[in-house]
């Protein structure tokens, strides 16, 4: 019982980390695209 609970907690933590990493990557891409558009406008 205890061991199964630990596995469940670990899986939840792993999924949360994956989600967080994905969100961070998405934010990074958005910022990169905004910077690229600004450079296009400036030139």
DOTIRO-953941 format. One record per residue (C-alpha): x, y, z; residue in three letters; residue number from 1; chain. Coordinates in steps of 0.25 Angstrom, whole numbers, always signed. Layout:
+-------+-------+-------+-------+-------+-------+
|    px |    py |    pz | marnu | kolvo | bator |
+-------+-------+-------+-------+-------+-------+
|     X |     Y |     Z |   ala |   NUM |     A |
...
+-------+-------+-------+-------+-------+-------+
***
This chain:
+-------+-------+-------+-------+-------+-------+
|    px |    py |    pz | marnu | kolvo | bator |
+-------+-------+-------+-------+-------+-------+
|    +0 |    +0 |    +0 |   unk |     1 |     A |
|   +11 |   +10 |    +4 |   unk |     2 |     A |
|   +20 |    +7 |    -8 |   unk |     3 |     A |
|    +8 |    +8 |   -18 |   unk |     4 |     A |
|    +5 |   +22 |   -11 |   unk |     5 |     A |
|   +20 |   +26 |   -13 |   unk |     6 |     A |
|   +19 |   +22 |   -28 |   unk |     7 |     A |
|    +7 |   +30 |   -30 |   unk |     8 |     A |
|   +13 |   +42 |   -23 |   unk |     9 |     A |
|   +26 |   +41 |   -32 |   unk |    10 |     A |
|   +18 |   +40 |   -45 |   unk |    11 |     A |
|   +10 |   +52 |   -41 |   unk |    12 |     A |
|   +23 |   +60 |   -38 |   unk |    13 |     A |
|   +29 |   +55 |   -51 |   unk |    14 |     A |
|   +16 |   +59 |   -59 |   unk |    15 |     A |
|   +16 |   +73 |   -52 |   unk |    16 |     A |
|   +31 |   +75 |   -56 |   unk |    17 |     A |
|   +29 |   +71 |   -70 |   unk |    18 |     A |
|   +17 |   +81 |   -71 |   unk |    19 |     A |
|   +25 |   +92 |   -65 |   unk |    20 |     A |
|   +37 |   +90 |   -75 |   unk |    21 |     A |
|   +27 |   +90 |   -86 |   unk |    22 |     A |
|   +21 |  +103 |   -81 |   unk |    23 |     A |
|   +35 |  +109 |   -80 |   unk |    24 |     A |
|   +39 |  +105 |   -94 |   unk |    25 |     A |
|   +26 |  +111 |   -99 |   unk |    26 |     A |
|   +28 |  +124 |   -92 |   unk |    27 |     A |
|   +42 |  +124 |   -98 |   unk |    28 |     A |
|   +37 |  +122 |  -112 |   unk |    29 |     A |
|   +27 |  +133 |  -111 |   unk |    30 |     A |
|   +38 |  +143 |  -106 |   unk |    31 |     A |
|   +47 |  +139 |  -117 |   unk |    32 |     A |
|   +36 |  +141 |  -128 |   unk |    33 |     A |
|   +33 |  +155 |  -122 |   unk |    34 |     A |
|   +48 |  +159 |  -122 |   unk |    35 |     A |
|   +49 |  +154 |  -137 |   unk |    36 |     A |
|   +36 |  +162 |  -140 |   unk |    37 |     A |
|   +42 |  +175 |  -133 |   unk |    38 |     A |
|   +55 |  +173 |  -141 |   unk |    39 |     A |
|   +47 |  +172 |  -154 |   unk |    40 |     A |
|   +40 |  +185 |  -151 |   unk |    41 |     A |
|   +52 |  +193 |  -146 |   unk |    42 |     A |
|   +60 |  +190 |  -159 |   unk |    43 |     A |
+-------+-------+-------+-------+-------+-------+
***
